[in-house]
């Protein structure tokens, strides 16, 4: 089917029982009303009409070309939809989603079968709605999402507060401050905009009011009951993304037909994802939809459960990640075995250490982590981890001897430490690196643990200073080949700023090597991997045209002012500025992030995010500016935020927040 055989409905109102209308953009075959087709729903808050229309048109246009109705819906309170969005994954959002499914089933152009598709937010709520078992839902594709909103999302990792929690809250702070399009909602646009500005609230405070794993996080975490999911699931992620672990848990715990796919991508769809190689992901989606929504016996479920990119050694910054595709018929895989390396002074060894009971102290400077990249990478050249020698000087490091042969791992490495600390609240960060013969250190994976959470994320407890404890720190899942002649390094530090917010005060940690080790999930190479089906090169629909006004600018800089001992990480993310001729709309989005500390003093930690989002059509022009600053003392976090909205040159709304939140074992 060609693009000429597709029709579009640019804005369709989907009514909710309470009178709210959700805005949908629908692309479908021209004969769908006489020959009904399955619908593919993507349900997210990122503005279907302008911010995501280029991407959506290429994806959902491709679905329409292949005999599906691509349905892109703005969440309640986002884009052109009615209402106010006050948090992520609320029950209202899920209820609205179920109502959308019922509405789709009733349309003359839909045959009653629906698949849910989405990346990140859309991947989350796809799993969450599938756990409610709606009869219309026949299959799910979830990309870069999580089954556990506390333990494995952008908010906390190992009980440690991620600073991506701040940057993500700031992203939604900015999106929630944007108006609907007057061309769609007409004279009501300003009233609805003011409702959003006044009512969306400060999401960062909501999230930081829940520092342990409580009922707030359990809500919509499908890991609470995997058996509730009845629809087949295709789970996808990338090694540079923050959500790769979810794919493995879903493969292990779901009791429905399922497949997993992980490549060398960041937080993007795999046909768009760097560093790559990118694949014909939309073609993989069509095979999945054809099987589950059109009952085509295309063999998609006869293939291995998991396809994974086994990464080769590479420099920390790379244009493409070298490697090869491997596959597993099931997960956990029986052929993978844990190989234990014991820790001794500066070494990882499989032999019995000659001095097995050493005590090694470490109190890391706050600079450890400045070159860590983002928790959730978009796989831009700027947000990936840099050479880890920049970090290892402030950590305990343990190396193998140069490897006599290749070692390949697949799964979650685990570091076991016997340790003691000198404070009641402490964190530990562990990193696994590939050390090249020239000593270049590439981070392969890492893990964090808030030590007050070492027994429970739900019921943390203060540590007893000086009392030895044993902890297990799982790292993120990974597939990696360590080449012969390279070394494997484990690094241990007491901070990892600014990827994670540090403990309330500096901590000295003592590692007892006699009971400390790392377990690597070793996977023997298999000849069967050489005959795997080719995943192709990216294909998509042509998409809407846009005119470039200014190119994107993205860079990170680290500075150390030796005059006053101030260390700063600056992050600049300016999206391209562009005009959409078909609606005569100009769009801009600019974000700056700044993370600082002074004199290695924990009380000086400061994180700041500022966003500018603007829209323009002729004489109509809006701009929203949001700014959030997070600081801390040993007992409290402090959030200061401002929101200013402009119509033309006139500021039509302004609000500020100043909040103190008690630290709860964080």
N, C-alpha and C positions, 0 to 999 in steps of 0.2 A: 504494500500500500504506500502511495506517495503522499507528500504533503498536501497536494491538491485534493486528496480524498479525505481530508480531515476538516472538521469544523470546530470552531471555538466559541464558547460562551464566556465572555470576559468577566462578567460578574453575575452570579446566580445567588439569590438569597435562600438560605436553608433555615426554615423557622424552627425555633426551640419552643418547648411547651410553655415557658414563662414569657413569651413574646419577643425575646432577643432573636436577632437574625445574624447568622454567620455567613460571611462572604466567601464564595467559592469561584474558582476559575476552572472551567471544565473543557477538556480537549478530547474529542472522540471521533470515531469514523463517521463519515457523512450519512451512512445508511443505518446508523445505530438505532434509530427510532423504529425502523421496520425489521431490523435484524439485531436485537438487543445483545449487548456485550457485557462481560464482567467489568467491574470498576476497580481501579487502584486508587486508594485514598492516601494522601499525605496531608498531615494535620499539624501545623506548626505556627509559631507566632511571628514569623520573619517577613511579613509584608509581601504577599503574592503579586501585588500590582507593580511594585517598583524595585525593592531591594533584592528580590529573588526571581524576578520575572525572566531574566536571561537564562538562568540555570533551569528553572521550572519548565520553560518552553522547550528546552532541549531534551529534558528527561520525559516529561509527560507527553510531549509531542511524539517522542519515540514510542512510548506505550500506545498512543493512539494509532500510529502507523502500523502497529502489530496487532490491532484488533481489540484494544482495551479503551475504556474511558479513564483518562487521567484526571483525577479530581484533587485540586489543591485548595485547602480550606484554611483560612486565617482563624486562629483560636479566638474565642470570646475576648474582647478587649484589645485585640491586636489588628494591625492592618486596617481593613475596611469593615471588620465585624463590629457589631454593637457591643456594649458593655465595657467593663473594666477588668483587666487582668491583674490579680493580686498575689499570685504565687504560681509556682510550677506544680503540675500533676495533681491539682486539687480534684476532689471528687466531682466538682462541677464540670471540670474539663473532661473527665472520663464519662460522665453522664451525657454531656453534649456529644462526645464521640459516638456513644451508642445510639443517640438520636440521629446522628448523621448516617450511620449504617442503616437504620430503619428507613430513613428518607431515600437513600440510594436504592434500596430494595424495591421501593414503590415507583421508581421512575420508569417510564415506558422504554427508555433506551438502555436500561440495565436489566440483565437477566437474573438478578438477585444474588449473584456471587460477588464477593468483595475481597480484595487483598489489601492489607495495610503495609505501607512502605515508608521508610523514613530514616534519616540520619540524625543522631544526637537526640534532640527533643522528640522528633517524630519516631525515632527508634525506641525510645523509652515508652511513649504512650501507646505505641503499637503492641509492645509486650504487655503493658498494663491493661489495655482493653481486651487483649486475647485472654487474659486471666479471668475476665468476666464472662467469657464463653458466649459471645453474641452469635446467634444462629447464622447471620449473614457472612460472618468472617470465615473464610476457607483457607487462608494462608497468610504468613507474615514474612516480610524481609526487614530485619532490624540491623542498622548499620551504626557502629560507634555508639553503643548504648550500654546500659548497665541493668543488671537484675537486683542490685543492692545499692540503694540511694545513699547509704551512710558509708559502708566500707569501701566502695569502689565507684565513687562519683567525684565530681569536681570540688566537693566540699571538704572532705576529710580523707586521709590515707593513713591507715594504721593508727587511727585515733589522733593523728596530727592535723592541725588546721592548714589547709592548702591556701596559698595566696591566690590561686586561680578561683577560689571561692569569692574573693574580692573582685577580681577582674570580670568574672562571669556575672556577679550581681550588678556590676557597673554596666555591663553590656545590656542587661535587661532593664536597668534603670534608664538607659538611653532609649532603647526601643519602646519602652512603655510611655515615653514622653513625646512620641511622634503622633501627628494627627492622622485621621483618615483622609482620603482624597475627596475634595469637594465635588469632583466630577462623578463620584459614585454615590456619596451620601447627601450631596447637594447642600441646602442651607443649614442642615444640622451639624455640619462638620466641626464648627468651632465649639458648640456646646459639648459635643462628644469628646473633643480634644481636652477641654477644661475638666471634664469628668475624669479622664485618665490622669491628667497632671495632678489633680487633687487626690485621687483615690487609689492609685497603684501601690503607693507606699514604698518603704525602704526595705527591700527584700534581704539585704545583707544582715540587718538586725534580726529578722525572723530566723535566718539560718544560724546565726551565732547565739541565739537564745537556746539552741538545742545542740550542746557540745558533746554529750554522750549519745549513744545510739538509743533513742527513745521511740515512742509510738509515732512521732512526727516522721521519722525516717522509715519506719516499718511500713507506713502507709504507701502503697503503690510500689513497694519493693517485691518483685515477683518471687524472689528467693524465699519469701516467707511460706510459699506453697507452690512449688513447681508443678504439682499435679493439677492445679487449676487451669493450666494452659492446655487446650485441646487441639488447637490449630497447628499444622506443620510450620516450622520455623527455620528460616535461612538467616544465620547470624554472621555478620561481617565486621571486620575491623582491620587496623593496621598496626604494625609494630611501633610506629612513632606516635600512635594515638594513645590517649589515656585509658582506653576501654577494651584492650585486647583480652584481658582476663575473662570477661563475660562470655566470650565465645566458648571457652573451655568448660566453664561451669554449666552453660546451657547444654552442651553436648553430653556432659556427664549426667545431669540431673533430670532433663526433660524426658518424658515418656511419650513423645510424639515423633513422627518422621521429622528429621532435622538434618541440616547440613551447616558446616562452618567454613569460612574463608578468611584468611589473614595474609595480607601482603605487606610490602615495605612502604606503607602509606601513613599519612597523618590523619587528621580529623576531617576527611573529605570522602566523597564517593570514589570508589576505586578507579573509575574511568577518568577522574580528574586529579587523582592523588599523587603527590610527590612524596619522597624522591623517586618512587616507582620501582619496577616498571608498572605503568598503568595497564589495564586490561579492558576487554570488551565486557564491562560489568553489566551494562544494560542488556546485552545479549544473554548473560547468565540469568538476569532477572526474567527475561521473556521465557527462557526454558523452564524456570521455576513456576511462573504464572501459567504457562501452557499446560504443565503437568497437573497442577492443583486446581486451576480455575476452568480449564477446558478439557480436562481428562485425557490429555494426549499422552500416549505411552512412549515418551521420548527418552527413557532411560536415565533421567536425571537422578533418580533415587538408586540406581544400580552402581553409581560411582562412589568413591570413598567418602566417608562422612566429613573428613577434614582435608582441605587443601591449604598448604602453608608455604610461605616463601622462606626457605632456609638461607639466611643471610651469610655472606662471606665477609671476611675481614675487610675493612675499609677505613679510610681516614675519617675523622670526626665530621667533617663537612664534605658532602658528596653530592654530585649531580644526580646520580642514580645509584641505588644500593645493589651491588652485585650479589648473585646467589642463584638459586634454582628452586623449582617447585618440588615439594614432597607431599605425601599424602598418608593419612591414617584411616583405616577402615572403621575404627571406633575410638572412643576416648573414655577413660584412660587407655593408653596403648600398652599392650602386654610386653612389647619388645623393649620399651624404654626402662632403664634401670638407674637407680640413684648411685652415683659414684661419690664417695666421701673423701674430702680433702681436709686433713687436720690442720689446725692453725698452730704455728709456733712462731718464734721471733722472726717476723718479716717473711715467713714462708708458708706456702700451702704444700702439704706433702701427703702422699698415700702411705708412706712408711710410718713406723712408730717413731714419734719424736724422741730425740736424745734427751731433751729437757722438756718433759711434758707439762710441767706445772708452773709456767711463767705467769707473772702478773704485769700487764702492759697498760700504762695509763694514757688517756687522751682527753684533752679539753680543747675542742676545735675553735678557731676564730670564726667570726661570722662571715668571713670571706668564702668559706667552703659552701659552694652552691651558686656563686655568682655566674658560673659558666655551665650551669645545669640545664639551661633551656626551660621550656614550659612543661608543666605536668601534662597538658593537653596540647600537643604540637599540631600545628597546621602544616608541618613539614616544609615551612619556608626555610630559606637558608639561614635566617636569623634566629629561629626559635628552637633549633636542635642543640644538644649538648656539645660543648667544645672539648678540646684536648684535656683529658682529666688530670694531667700533670698540674694544671692550674688549681685543682682541688686537692690533690693527694698530699700536698705538703702539710695540710692541716688535719690529716687523718692517719689512723693506723692502717698500714697496707701489708698485705700478705700475698706473695707471688709464688706460682709454680716455677720449676725449672723450665727452660725452653722445651716445648713439647716435641717428643720424638716422632709423633704422627698426628694427623688431624684428629680433633675431638669435636663431635657435633652434639649439641644439646637441644632438646625440645621439651618445654614445660616450664615450671616455676622453680628456679633455684631457691634453696632455703638456707639461710645462715642461722646456725645455732650458737648462741653465746652464753657462757656463764660470766656474769658481770656483777659489779656493785657500783653504786653511785654515791655522791656525797650530798645530794639534795633530794627532797621528797618528790620532786617532779622533774622528769628528764625525758629526752627523746634520743633515739639512735637512728642513724641513716647508714645503710649498707649499699655499696655499689659493686657491680661486676663489670670488669673492663677487659678488653683484648689489648695486650701489650705487644706492639710490633717489634721487630728486631732493632729498629731505630729508637725504641722507647716511646713512640707515640702511643697514647692511651685513649682508646675509644670506649665510651660507656656502652655496655650492651643492655643492661637492665639494672634496676635498683629497687629498694624497699625502704619503708619508713615504719617506725613503731614508736608510739607514745608509750613509754614504759609503765605509766600508771594504768594503761589498758592491757598489760601483757596477759592478764587472765580473762578480761571481759571488756568489750566496748560499751556494754550497757551499764556495768557497775564498776567503774574504775576506782582504784584505791591509791592513796599516797604510798610512796616507797619508803622503806626504812633505810636511811643512809647507813652504808657500811655492811649491809646484809646481802650476801650473794644470792642472786636469783638466776634461773635458767629461762631463756626466752628463745623463741623461734621467730624469725623474721622472713616471711616469704617475699621474694622479689616478684616483679611482674613477669608473666609468662613470656617466653622468647624462643625463637629458633635461630641458632647461631653455629657457624662452623669456625672453630679456632684452628688456624693453620699450623702445620708443623713449623717449628722454629719460633712461634709466638709463645707468649706466656699468658696465663690467666691470673687476674688480680682481683682480690676482694679488698675493699676499702671501708673502714668504719669511722664514722664521725659523730659528734654530739650535736651538730646543727646542719641544716641544709637550706640556708636562706639565699634568695627569697622564694624558692619553690615551696617551702613550708615555713610557717611561723615558728620561731624557736621556743624553747621552754621559758618559763618566767625569769630565770636567771642562769648565768653560766654554770655548767655542770662538768665535774671531772668524773670520768668513767674509767673503771678498771676492768680490763678483760682478762679472765683467767683462761689461758690457752688449753689447759688440760682437758676441759669439757667443751671446747669451742671448735666448730668445724663448719664447712659449707658442703651441702649436698647438691650435686649437679645432675639433672636428668639427662643421661647420655643416651643418644639414639644411634644405633648402628646404621650406616648407609645401606640402602636397599636398591637392588637393580630395578625393581618394579617402578621406582620413581622416574626412571628414564623414559617410560612409555606413557606418561600421563597425557591426557588430552590438552592441546594448546588452548589457552584462555583468550587468545586473540588480542587485537588492538582496539582502542576505544572507538565506539560508534555512538552517534546521537543524532537527534533531529537538528535542523538548521538553527532554529531559535529566532527570537526577535532581534532586530537590529538595534544597535546603540551607537552613539557618537561619543568618542573620548574627548573629555575636556582637559583632564590632567591625569597623568599616570599614577599608579600606586607608589607609595614610598614606605619602605619597611626597613628599620635597622635597630640594632641594640648597641649600646655603648656602656662600657664599664669605666668609671673614673675614680681615682683616689687623690683627693686634694691633700697633699702632705702638709700644707700650712695649718689646717685645722683637723686633719685626720678624718675627713668626711668621705665615705665611700658611697657611690651612687650607681645604680643600674637604671639607665633610661631606655624605654621601649617606645618606638614610634611606629604606629600602624595607621597609615593613611590609605584607605581604599581608593581605587581609581574614582575620579569624578567623571560623571557621564550624563548624557541626555538620552532619553527614550523618545524618539520621534513619534511613535504611534500614539503616545499620550501627551507629548510635549512637556515632559517632566525632566528636570535636572535633579540629580541626587548626589549628596556628598556625605561621607562618614569618616571622621578622623578621631583617633584614640591615642592618647599618650599615657604611659605608665611610668612611675618613678618610685624606686625602692632605695631607701637610704638608711645609714646608721653612722654614728659618730664615735670614734675612739673605742670601737668594739664594745660599746655600752648597750646592753639589752634594752634599757629604758629609752633609748633614742630611736628605736626601730620605727620606721614610718613607710607606709605604702600609700600611693596616691594615683588615682585614675581619673582622667578627664576625657569626656566624649563630646563631640560636636556632630549633630545630625541635622541636615538641612534638605529642604525640598523647594523647588521653584518652578512656576509655570506662569510666564508673562509677568503681570504685576503681583501675582500671589506668591508669597515667599514666607516660609517658616524656618525657624532655627531653634533647636533645643540644646542647651549646654548643661551637662551633668558633671558633678565633681564629687568624688568620695575620697576621704582620707581615713586611714586606719592606723592607730597607734596603740601602744600598750604600756602598762606598768606591770609590776609583779603580781598585782591582784585583779586588774581590770583591763578590758579592751575599751577603746574609745573610738566611736564612729562620728565623724563630722561630714555632712553632705549638703550640697546645694543643688537646686534645680531652677533653671531660668529658661523661659520659653518666650520667643519673639515672633510676632506677626509683622513682617516688614521690619521697620526700625523700632517698633514699639514693643517694649517688654510687657507681655500680657499676663505673666504668671511668674511668681518667685516664691520659693520655699526653702527653708534650711532645717537641718536636723543636727542635734548634738546628743549622742547617746553613750551611756556608760554601761558595760555588760561585765558582770563578774566572770572571771576565768574559772572554769570548772575542770580541773585536771588537764588543762591544755596550756 
